Each structure stands twice: as structure tokens, then as C-alpha cells.
Amino acid sequence: GLSNALFEADMTPTLAGKVAQIIDDLQYSSINMPSYISNTVNVGSLPANPIPGTAYFVSGTASIPSGKTLDRIVIVANGDVSFGSQVNITNAVIASRTLVQMGSNMNVGDPNYCSSDNGSVQFLAHGNVQMGSNIVLRGVQMVAGTDVDMGSNNSVAAYGVTAQGGRDVKLGSNVNMYACASNASSHLRFSSGTKLRLVR
């Protein structure tokens, strides 16, 4: 029953205090750069159609329009990173030296993440990582120097999703959490110590 499923635990959000260094390492060294990246470019703004296999270091803000699909992409922006609606993302690291703002009706991570450990996505921000509504997350890591706001009406594969904030991690209404099978592993990029399972 419910009383057997509930348990309490805590974990120091060590990555939240290191998010600035993680982002700097992505841009200024090969540390933390995913193996699917073969090219790096410095741009003033993100191109309309980012090329798979490319890391974009954006001097200003980065805006991803509605309806885009991103795969095998790294974005590091000095300003805000914002997403429109109905964006699909797999195999990506999205980092901002201010905040990351997700739109609504997004699919983040590979639908087969639980069985394959492929397609994971990381969101990193000095400030907040903010989600809209009706977002599906699978194999996603969110690290914010301040808050992670997980929005409302969102579906979360809890075993493959981690969130760390320097201040708060906020859940809105109607957030559904699901677990992968017990034998599934989690290959998220940045180590956060022992995994904290929210349900069992």
C-alpha cells in the first residue's frame, strides 16, 4: 500500500554548486563534451536549423522555435535559452549562464530510454531551469544554480530523471512520475552520487 511505498531521503545538491564550472568545462575544455559532438562553433545567435554533431557557443541568447527537433546538439549560451512549443530533443546538453526556459508540449529524451539508455538530455543553468506544461521527460538531468521548476501537467520517467537546485525544486499540479523496470540503468552524464528514487 501507500505506507509501504513512501520513504524519506535526502541528497546534498552537489552539482548545483558546480554548475558554473561544468558549463565552463563544456566550452573551454574537452571535459564533459559528449562523444556525439564532432564540431564546435562560436556564434552570436543560434542558427535556424542547428546541425547534429555540433556544439554551439552562443555569445547572446539562444531561442529554439516551436516545432523543431534537436538531436546530438550542445548549446552553451551566455544569455537565456528558451524553447517554443512542440520541440523534440534527444542526445543534447543545453546550458545557460542565466536561465533555461522550456515551452509546452515538448518531448525531451528518447522514448526508449528505459530499455536502451540512449537519448539523454541535460539542462544546466546558473539561474533557474523552468519547465512549461505537458512535457514528457525521459532520461533527463536538470541542474540549476537557483531553482528547478518542473511545471504542471507533466509526465516524468522518474528513474531516469534527476533535478538539483541550489535553492528549490518545485513541482506543479498533475505531475505524473513513472519508473523504469528495476533492472534498468541510468547513464546520465554528470555524476550526482547515489540515485534517489522517488517511487518504488
C-alpha positions in Angstrom: 0.0 0.0 0.0 0.9 3.7 0.1 2.5 3.5 3.5 5.0 0.9 2.2 5.8 2.9 -0.9 6.6 6.1 0.8 10.0 6.8 2.2 12.2 9.8 3.0 15.7 10.5 1.9 17.9 13.5 1.1 20.9 14.2 -1.0 23.1 17.3 -1.0 22.7 19.1 -4.3 26.5 19.0 -5.1 26.1 19.6 -8.8 24.1 22.8 -8.2 27.2 24.4 -6.6 29.4 23.2 -9.5 27.1 24.2 -12.4 29.2 27.2 -13.5 32.3 25.0 -13.6 30.5 22.3 -15.6 29.4 24.9 -18.2 32.9 26.4 -18.4 34.4 22.9 -18.9 32.0 22.3 -21.8 33.0 25.5 -23.5 36.7 25.8 -22.7 38.0 22.2 -22.5 37.0 18.8 -23.7 35.7 17.8 -20.2 32.1 16.9 -20.3 31.7 17.2 -24.1 29.6 14.3 -25.4 31.1 11.8 -27.8 28.5 12.6 -30.4 29.9 16.1 -30.9 32.4 16.4 -33.8 32.4 20.1 -34.4 32.3 23.3 -32.3 31.4 26.8 -33.5 31.1 30.2 -31.9 28.1 32.2 -32.9 26.2 35.4 -32.0 22.9 33.6 -32.2 21.7 30.1 -32.7 21.1 29.2 -36.4 17.6 28.4 -37.5 18.5 24.7 -38.2 21.2 23.5 -35.8 23.4 20.8 -37.3 23.6 17.4 -35.5 27.0 16.7 -34.1 27.7 20.4 -33.4 28.4 22.3 -30.2 27.2 25.9 -30.4 28.8 28.5 -28.1 26.4 31.4 -28.3 27.5 34.9 -27.1 24.0 36.1 -26.5 20.6 34.4 -26.1 19.5 31.2 -27.8 15.9 30.7 -28.9 14.6 27.4 -30.3 11.4 28.0 -32.3 8.3 25.8 -32.0 8.2 22.5 -33.8 12.0 22.0 -34.0 13.7 18.7 -33.5 17.2 18.7 -31.9 19.4 15.7 -31.8 23.2 15.3 -31.0 23.4 19.0 -30.1 25.2 21.0 -27.4 24.2 24.7 -26.8 26.1 26.9 -24.3 24.7 30.4 -24.2 25.8 33.4 -22.2 22.2 34.6 -22.1 18.8 32.8 -21.7 18.0 29.6 -23.6 14.3 29.5 -24.5 12.2 26.9 -26.3 8.9 27.3 -28.1 6.2 24.6 -28.0 6.3 21.1 -29.5 10.1 20.8 -29.6 11.6 17.3 -29.5 15.1 16.9 -28.0 17.3 13.8 -27.8 21.1 13.5 -27.1 21.7 17.1 -26.1 23.3 19.3 -23.5 21.6 22.7 -23.1 23.4 25.2 -20.9 22.9 28.8 -20.0 24.8 31.3 -17.9 21.4 32.8 -16.9 18.3 30.6 -17.3 16.7 27.8 -19.3 13.0 28.2 -20.2 11.2 25.3 -21.7 8.0 25.7 -23.7 4.9 23.4 -23.6 4.1 20.1 -25.3 7.7 19.1 -25.5 9.2 15.6 -25.7 12.6 15.5 -24.0 14.7 12.4 -24.1 14.4 9.1 -26.1 11.1 7.2 -25.8 13.2 4.0 -25.5 15.4 5.4 -22.8 14.4 2.9 -20.2 15.5 0.0 -22.4 18.4 1.5 -24.2 19.9 4.3 -22.0 20.1 6.4 -25.2 18.9 9.9 -25.9 19.6 11.5 -22.5 19.3 15.3 -22.2 20.9 17.7 -19.7 19.7 21.2 -18.8 22.2 23.4 -16.9 21.8 26.9 -15.8 23.5 29.4 -13.4 19.9 30.6 -12.6 16.7 28.7 -13.0 15.6 25.7 -15.1 11.9 26.3 -15.8 9.5 23.9 -17.5 6.2 24.7 -19.2 3.3 22.3 -19.2 2.6 19.0 -20.9 6.2 18.0 -21.2 7.3 14.3 -21.3 10.8 13.7 -19.8 12.8 10.5 -20.2 16.5 10.3 -19.2 16.8 14.0 -18.3 19.1 15.7 -15.9 18.3 19.3 -14.7 20.9 21.3 -12.7 20.2 24.9 -11.6 22.2 27.3 -9.5 18.9 28.5 -8.1 15.6 26.8 -8.7 14.3 23.9 -10.9 10.6 24.5 -11.6 9.0 21.4 -13.1 5.7 23.0 -14.1 2.4 21.3 -14.3 0.6 18.5 -16.3 4.0 16.9 -17.0 4.9 13.2 -17.3 8.2 12.2 -15.8 10.0 8.9 -16.1 11.3 9.3 -12.5 14.0 6.6 -12.6 15.8 8.4 -15.4 15.2 12.0 -14.3 17.2 13.9 -11.8 16.8 17.5 -10.7 19.1 19.6 -8.5 18.6 23.2 -7.5 20.8 25.4 -5.3 17.6 26.6 -3.7 14.3 24.7 -4.5 13.0 22.0 -6.8 9.3 22.9 -7.4 6.5 20.6 -8.6 3.3 22.0 -10.0 0.0 20.2 -10.3 -0.8 16.9 -12.1 2.9 15.8 -12.4 2.9 12.1 -13.1 6.0 10.1 -12.3 6.8 6.7 -13.6 9.7 4.3 -13.0 11.7 2.2 -15.5 12.0 -1.5 -14.8 14.1 -2.3 -11.7 16.9 -3.7 -13.9 17.3 -0.5 -16.0 20.4 1.5 -15.5 20.9 5.3 -15.8 23.6 6.7 -17.9 23.2 10.4 -17.2 26.3 12.4 -17.9 27.2 14.2 -14.7 27.6 12.2 -11.6 25.2 13.1 -8.8 26.1 10.4 -6.3 23.6 7.7 -5.3 20.4 7.9 -7.3 17.4 9.0 -5.3 14.3 7.1 -6.4 11.1 8.9 -5.7 8.8 5.9 -6.1 9.2 2.2 -5.7 
